[in-house]
Amino acid sequence: MDPIQLSQFQSHLLKSKKIIALVGAGLSVSSGLPIIHGTQSLYKNFNSIDLSTPDAFYIDPSLVWQYHSYKRYQCLNASPNNGHIALSKLSQLEELAYLTITQNSDGLISDRIGHDKGKLIEIHGSVFDLKCTSFLCNYVERGNYVHPLTSALKGSEVECVSGSRKRKSELENDVALSPQFTPVKSIPEKELPLFPVCGELLRPGVVWFGESLSLNLISKIDNFIEDSDPSIDLILVIGTSGTVYPANSFIERVKLKGGKIAIFNIDIDDDIVQGKEGGVWGFKGDAAALLPIALKPLIGNI
């Protein structure tokens, strides 16, 4: 980290009364979770994007639930890193108006590591939330960490019989070690997660491709940014490009309100890293390692 940039940032940090943290998938990489959203990642040779739509769930809820059971298992076996903990400590500061907006559904930022629940918005939902699919039922369950959710889903977390996924360059000369996938089950709907009261099928409480974000959550963020008592001082852009809506709109609005921007990511424009863009600091590298250092004046040691 550039010492001049760090000193300038920490000086502003100590004067800040109101801060937003915008979190993306890059923060969870150090916890062992791959970046999936918007990539061509696979589950048993099914594209993850194709398994993350309302249409896919309508056509084959068995397959989609197996994929999400696999994702839940990955998240359950991942541990929050020091970056997650740093944000949780930030949320505990009573004198600071603060909000974490996470685009991740992995549940690594939560009250389980001390994050203030009232200062956390999971804008894309959580893999540990469940919702009833019945139009007449508004049941939502938060923070269900049971695995597997039903006995029929047991084994879905095992993707390969033998071998492992390798990069294309590694596989070119190593065809014999290509993964052999465990079969996809055909699970009857009655053996998938159901809401016991109405008996209807449950679905993961995440925002799938093609679905709208919660207007209530967007309004909460809008009100936080627009409230001028106190005015917004700083937005931390962590492990995300911040170029996709609505993330980009939050950053631009903070900037328009006179707030500063601090970016923690492995991919940042050189001009920002070198301090050539006014009102923006860039800290290039692993956000999980950089955040505790940058926020130390407020949160102390981790």
Summary of the structure (lengths in Angstrom):
residues: 302
radius of gyration: 20.8
end to end distance: 18.2
largest distance: 63.3
contacts: 915
relative contact order: 0.20
helix: 36%
strand: 19%
